[in-house]
Every structure is written in structure tokens, then in C-alpha cells.
Amino acid sequence: MAVDRSDLSEEEWEALQRLNRGAPEADFIPPLMRDLLLNLGLAVARPQRIVISDLGKKLIRLHRDDRR
């Protein structure tokens, strides 16, 4: 499934950016939002926590300078 910035709500985009910044920011993402990012392929599960996926990093890089 290809995900674009326009597919994400502001809350989802903020969660992805928090995930990109890593701990402790990523630890404040609500469980429902984490599950959504995992299902979209924007995050991957690791034994200790979820981390941003390569697809998520690419999306962040593509839209880093967007001011929506």
C-alpha cells in the first residue's frame, strides 16, 4: 500500500514526526496511533518499541519542508 502525506491527518502526521525524532518523543504516541502507523507500514515493531520504517523516513524526507 502506497501512503502519501495527503493520506494522513494532522494527528497522524505529528505521530509520524514524533516517531522519527525517537525517544522520548516516540513514547508519547497513543497506542491507537502506533497501531495505525504499523498497519500503514510507516513503522515497524522491535522487541522494545516501535520505530519508524524506511517508508516512514522517506515520507518525512519528501515533505520535510511542507507547511500544511
C-alpha positions as CSV (number, residue, x, y, z in Angstrom):
1,M,0.0,0.0,0.0
2,A,1.5,3.3,-1.0
3,V,0.9,6.1,1.5
4,D,1.3,9.8,0.8
5,R,1.3,12.8,3.1
6,S,-2.3,13.7,1.9
7,D,-3.5,10.3,3.2
8,L,-2.6,11.3,6.8
9,S,-4.5,13.5,9.2
10,E,-2.6,16.2,11.1
11,E,-2.6,14.0,14.2
12,E,-1.2,11.0,12.2
13,W,1.5,13.2,10.6
14,E,2.5,14.6,14.0
15,A,2.7,11.0,15.4
16,L,5.0,10.0,12.5
17,Q,7.2,13.0,13.1
18,R,7.4,12.1,16.8
19,L,8.4,8.6,15.9
20,N,11.0,10.0,13.6
21,R,12.5,12.0,16.5
22,G,12.8,8.9,18.6
23,A,12.7,8.5,22.3
24,P,11.4,10.2,24.4
25,E,9.1,11.8,21.8
26,A,8.1,8.5,20.3
27,D,7.0,7.2,23.7
28,F,4.2,9.8,23.8
29,I,2.3,8.4,20.8
30,P,-1.0,6.9,21.8
31,P,-1.4,3.1,21.3
32,L,-4.1,3.5,18.6
33,M,-1.9,5.8,16.6
34,R,1.0,3.4,16.9
35,D,-1.1,0.6,15.6
36,L,-2.2,2.8,12.7
37,L,1.3,3.7,11.7
38,L,2.3,0.0,11.9
39,N,-0.7,-1.0,9.7
40,L,0.2,1.6,7.1
41,G,3.8,0.4,7.0
42,L,5.2,3.7,8.4
43,A,6.5,2.0,11.5
44,V,8.0,-1.4,12.4
45,A,7.8,-3.3,15.7
46,R,11.0,-4.0,17.5
47,P,11.3,-6.0,20.8
48,Q,11.4,-2.9,23.0
49,R,9.3,-0.4,21.0
50,I,8.2,0.6,17.5
51,V,10.5,2.6,15.2
52,I,9.9,4.5,12.0
53,S,10.2,2.3,8.9
54,D,12.1,3.1,5.7
55,L,8.8,4.1,4.1
56,G,8.1,6.5,7.0
57,K,11.6,8.0,6.8
58,K,11.1,8.5,3.0
59,L,7.7,10.2,3.6
60,I,9.3,12.5,6.2
61,R,12.1,13.5,3.9
62,L,9.8,14.1,0.9
63,H,7.6,16.5,3.0
64,R,10.1,17.9,5.4
65,D,9.7,21.5,4.2
66,D,5.9,21.4,3.7
67,R,4.0,23.9,5.8
68,R,0.5,22.4,5.8
